[in-house]
């Protein structure tokens, strides 16, 4: 059963500066959300908390399968992923970067190879599979980040400004992939962006964040599938 | 001046004729230093990983001690190992003094702080984003640690090469605990010291040339490794 996410009363501070304050929301399965807000309003922190790589100071994130809370263990962490703004490419080939998520899950070599090649073709990096990932352009690097996430077929995909600081062509490729996921309706996608038109193109639900919390004016852009 | 050039030409002849004594000394040097370095690296990488990736009480003190011991005087290490392995010492019953094993122990003590400290620096220099990327891709904490260490591999290789440079050039400790016994514990550096004392410059010069060539090779490898490791900084 697909995952839903419930956040209740989240707080997070860094060095005495509150970044997330009394933040509560629910994210439904299969929908695409766009999280918008000014720089420093806490979007990235919120995504890291949702992706379980950071703990809130207060409050709780609950993942639900149906109405049952899912235990926050390694198995749950492997059902979700986050594409960071700087993807953190490993100093190895493009192929091995994409294979990483499958290797840590212990998949057999043949299955890894097939899935990786498929993911690389999807993001248009098939011809660069042997190249060192650190030598890719910024747009290609961002596409690599998407491929690394897509290959593990997450049930929830968080994308932190995936098209910031890349050219239009690369941005369109990434948007195309997100649109494809949306059509399939298998994964929940949460994307942070500063681009309102992009948010409207991609998202079912627009969430506006300010001063560490989701503002009440949540707006349905289109009906969820 | 003439004897100098004569010495050089005889030394070159010794090298190209693959003199048996010379070869035996070189092989023993490489065996002792290689073994010591391998053991030191096996001990140093986990130490560096622990210091670089975990926070625990006394961590700062351990790092300070390692940094201090990077400059350990070889003769002090030699004295320490000598006292440890001498017949009246706590490990005298092993009868290891004046053996290649004693020399390996001394070189482990000399190289471990260097390799561990430089490996620690390499690991903490890995961009923190790598750790986060590893986590979000579903790695367990242990897999995350291995990934960070793997990302530091060029720095770790540099550390190992630096350690190798240190032990191959070292003379004091191996002389004290090895005894410089011909055909048994005589290595390049101790032979150079001995043959120079005896006025037998050909062998000393031949070994000096080989040590220099080794040092040059180490530096060339180090350069290549560092260039590869700098890829992240350049992009």
HADDOCK unambig.tbl for C-alpha pairs under 7 A between the chains (distance, minus, plus):
assign (segid A and resid 53 and name CA) (segid B and resid 135 and name CA) 6.87 0.50 0.50
assign (segid A and resid 53 and name CA) (segid B and resid 136 and name CA) 7.00 0.50 0.50
assign (segid A and resid 77 and name CA) (segid B and resid 138 and name CA) 6.19 0.50 0.50
assign (segid A and resid 78 and name CA) (segid B and resid 138 and name CA) 4.88 0.50 0.50
assign (segid A and resid 81 and name CA) (segid B and resid 136 and name CA) 5.19 0.50 0.50
assign (segid A and resid 81 and name CA) (segid B and resid 137 and name CA) 6.16 0.50 0.50
assign (segid A and resid 82 and name CA) (segid B and resid 136 and name CA) 5.71 0.50 0.50
assign (segid A and resid 87 and name CA) (segid B and resid 133 and name CA) 6.58 0.50 0.50
assign (segid A and resid 88 and name CA) (segid B and resid 129 and name CA) 5.11 0.50 0.50
assign (segid A and resid 88 and name CA) (segid B and resid 130 and name CA) 4.85 0.50 0.50
assign (segid A and resid 88 and name CA) (segid B and resid 133 and name CA) 5.52 0.50 0.50
assign (segid A and resid 89 and name CA) (segid B and resid 130 and name CA) 6.99 0.50 0.50
assign (segid A and resid 90 and name CA) (segid B and resid 130 and name CA) 6.83 0.50 0.50
assign (segid A and resid 90 and name CA) (segid B and resid 151 and name CA) 6.91 0.50 0.50
assign (segid A and resid 91 and name CA) (segid B and resid 151 and name CA) 6.38 0.50 0.50
assign (segid A and resid 101 and name CA) (segid B and resid 137 and name CA) 5.03 0.50 0.50
assign (segid A and resid 101 and name CA) (segid B and resid 138 and name CA) 6.22 0.50 0.50
assign (segid A and resid 104 and name CA) (segid B and resid 138 and name CA) 6.88 0.50 0.50
assign (segid A and resid 104 and name CA) (segid B and resid 139 and name CA) 5.59 0.50 0.50
assign (segid A and resid 134 and name CA) (segid B and resid 231 and name CA) 6.80 0.50 0.50
assign (segid A and resid 134 and name CA) (segid B and resid 232 and name CA) 6.13 0.50 0.50
assign (segid A and resid 134 and name CA) (segid B and resid 235 and name CA) 6.31 0.50 0.50
assign (segid A and resid 135 and name CA) (segid B and resid 235 and name CA) 6.50 0.50 0.50
assign (segid A and resid 149 and name CA) (segid B and resid 137 and name CA) 6.99 0.50 0.50
